[in-house]
Amino acid sequence: MAARILVVEDDPDIAALVNRYLDKAGFISELAASGHDALTAIATRPPDLIVLDLMLPQVDGLEVCRVIRGNEATAGLPIIMLTARADESERIVGLELGADDYLAKPFSPNELVARVRALLRRAHRPAGPRARTLAYGPIAIDTDRHVVSLNGRDVTLTAKEFLLLEYLLKHRGRVLSRDVLLTDVWGYRYTGGTRTVDVHVRRLREKLPLLAESLVTVKQFGYKLADLPPEA
């Protein structure tokens, strides 16, 4: 079944362009021209992914993102933000609020489609014949159900936070560059900077305090998830 993409964009020309490319790629795209309309549509029937412009009438994109992440029923929805190229501070705020990815305007519709595919592929992988669990001290990841728990209690992560954590656990003890993380977790080579990785790492450290010390920053390069001692 084709994935449903909600495009939240008040510029009718950009909305029509994105809609055309998504439909051509085999997705079912739906349009919302304001933050209020987007929240109504999401509450009525959550989509599989949201393409969200920041500059919106009534309710801006940052508030829409905040509401989505604050609701347990929608907290895991993949979100790709669309921003003006000069709005770096707002992009960072959006990432801090839980957006999985962003594209700066003007953008290539084909690149947007590629990022939608990459995010959906990683967020909705089919379950294998057996449940697999990764453990890191009191942190447990059910890779089939996309559930993370800390000391037996579920922790809500976004799609990209989950996939980044899974990748780090599978490559624990290795120094991983930001470029490698972007390529392997986000699914593309991004040349506009690696702040996206830094923001997601910070959010993981906040949600899983054990990582505050064990997820080590390697200066001017990337990150390493240290091996835990046997008693951890």
C-alpha positions in Angstrom: 0.0 0.0 0.0 1.3 3.4 -1.0 2.6 5.6 1.9 0.5 8.7 2.7 2.5 12.0 2.8 1.0 15.1 4.3 2.5 18.2 2.7 2.1 21.3 4.8 2.9 24.3 2.6 1.0 27.7 2.2 2.7 28.6 -1.1 0.4 27.0 -3.7 3.1 26.7 -6.4 5.5 24.9 -4.1 2.7 22.7 -2.7 1.6 21.8 -6.3 5.2 21.0 -7.3 5.9 18.8 -4.3 2.5 17.1 -4.7 3.2 16.3 -8.4 6.6 14.8 -7.7 5.4 12.7 -4.8 2.4 11.4 -6.8 4.7 10.6 -9.7 7.0 8.6 -7.2 4.0 6.5 -6.2 3.1 8.1 -2.9 -0.4 9.4 -1.9 0.1 13.1 -1.1 -2.3 15.3 0.8 -2.1 19.0 1.2 -2.6 21.4 4.1 -2.1 25.1 3.6 -1.9 26.1 7.3 -0.7 24.8 10.6 -4.2 24.6 11.9 -5.4 22.5 8.9 -2.3 20.3 9.3 -3.0 19.5 13.0 -6.7 18.8 12.1 -5.6 16.4 9.4 -3.1 14.7 11.6 -5.6 14.2 14.4 -8.2 12.8 12.0 -5.9 10.4 10.3 -2.1 10.5 10.9 -0.1 10.2 7.7 3.0 8.0 7.2 5.3 11.1 6.9 5.0 14.9 7.1 6.7 17.5 4.8 6.4 20.6 7.0 7.1 24.2 6.0 8.2 26.4 8.9 6.6 29.6 7.7 2.8 28.9 8.0 -0.3 31.0 8.7 -2.3 30.6 11.9 0.1 28.1 13.5 3.7 28.0 12.4 5.7 24.9 11.6 7.7 24.9 14.8 4.4 24.8 16.9 3.0 22.0 14.6 6.2 20.0 15.2 6.0 20.7 19.0 2.4 19.5 19.1 3.1 16.3 17.1 6.1 15.3 19.3 4.1 16.1 22.5 1.3 13.7 21.6 2.0 10.1 22.3 -0.1 9.0 19.4 1.9 11.0 16.9 5.3 11.4 18.6 7.0 8.9 16.2 5.7 10.4 12.9 8.7 11.1 10.5 9.0 14.9 9.8 10.9 16.6 7.1 11.1 20.4 7.5 11.2 22.9 4.7 13.0 26.1 5.6 14.2 29.3 4.0 18.0 29.1 3.5 18.7 32.0 5.8 16.7 30.5 8.8 19.5 28.4 10.3 18.4 29.2 13.8 14.9 28.1 13.1 16.2 24.9 11.5 18.1 24.1 14.6 15.0 24.8 16.8 13.0 22.5 14.5 15.6 19.7 14.9 15.6 20.3 18.7 11.8 19.9 18.7 12.2 16.5 17.0 12.2 17.0 13.2 14.0 14.1 11.5 15.4 16.0 8.5 15.2 19.4 6.7 15.6 20.9 3.3 16.4 24.5 2.6 14.5 26.4 -0.1 15.0 26.5 -3.0 15.3 22.7 -3.1 15.3 20.0 -5.7 11.9 18.1 -5.8 13.9 14.9 -6.7 16.0 15.3 -3.6 12.9 15.7 -1.5 11.5 12.5 -2.9 14.8 10.7 -2.2 14.8 11.9 1.4 11.1 10.8 1.8 12.0 7.4 0.5 15.0 7.1 2.7 13.2 8.1 5.8 10.2 5.9 5.2 12.5 2.9 4.4 14.2 3.2 7.7 11.2 4.1 9.7 8.9 1.3 8.4 11.1 -1.7 7.8 9.1 -5.0 7.7 9.5 -7.2 10.7 11.7 -10.2 10.4 10.6 -13.8 11.4 12.1 -13.3 14.8 12.1 -10.4 17.2 15.6 -9.1 17.7 16.7 -7.1 20.8 19.8 -5.0 21.3 20.9 -4.3 24.8 23.2 -1.7 26.2 23.2 -1.8 30.0 19.6 -0.9 31.1 18.7 0.2 27.5 16.9 -2.3 25.4 15.9 -2.0 21.7 13.3 -4.2 20.1 14.4 -3.7 16.4 11.2 -5.3 14.9 8.7 -3.3 16.9 10.8 -0.1 17.1 10.5 0.1 20.9 13.1 1.4 23.2 13.1 0.9 26.9 15.2 2.1 29.8 15.1 0.0 33.0 12.0 -1.7 31.6 10.1 1.6 30.9 9.4 2.6 27.3 11.1 5.7 26.0 9.6 7.6 23.1 12.1 8.3 20.3 11.5 9.8 16.8 12.2 7.7 13.8 15.7 9.1 13.3 16.6 9.0 17.0 15.7 5.3 17.0 17.7 4.5 13.9 20.7 6.5 15.1 20.6 4.7 18.5 20.3 1.3 16.7 23.3 2.1 14.5 25.4 3.3 17.4 24.7 0.1 19.4 25.5 -2.1 16.4 28.8 -0.2 16.0 29.7 0.3 19.6 33.4 0.9 20.3 34.0 2.3 16.8 34.7 6.0 16.1 32.0 7.1 13.6 32.3 10.3 11.6 29.4 12.6 11.2 29.5 12.0 7.4 29.3 8.2 7.9 26.3 8.7 10.3 24.6 10.9 7.7 25.2 8.4 4.9 24.3 5.2 6.8 21.5 6.5 9.1 19.9 9.3 7.0 20.6 7.5 3.8 22.3 10.2 1.7 25.4 12.4 1.6 24.6 15.8 2.8 27.1 18.6 2.1 25.4 21.4 3.9 26.8 20.7 7.3 26.5 18.0 10.0 24.6 19.9 12.7 21.7 17.5 12.2 23.7 14.7 13.7 24.8 16.8 16.6 21.2 17.7 17.5 20.0 14.1 17.3 22.9 13.0 19.5 22.1 15.6 22.1 18.4 14.5 22.1 19.5 10.9 22.7 21.6 11.9 25.6 18.7 13.8 27.1 16.2 11.0 26.7 18.7 8.2 27.7 20.9 9.7 30.5 23.3 6.8 30.4 24.5 8.0 27.0 25.6 11.4 28.5 28.9 9.8 29.4 29.1 6.7 27.3 28.3 8.4 23.9 31.6 10.2 23.6 32.3 13.1 21.3 35.4 12.7 19.2 36.5 16.3 18.6 36.2 17.6 15.1 35.3 14.2 13.8 32.2 12.4 15.2 31.1 10.1 18.0 31.9 6.8 19.7 29.6 4.7 21.9 31.9 3.2 24.5 31.7 -0.4 25.6 30.1 -0.8 29.0 31.9 -2.7 31.7 30.4 -6.2 32.4 28.6 -5.0 35.6 26.8 -2.1 33.7 
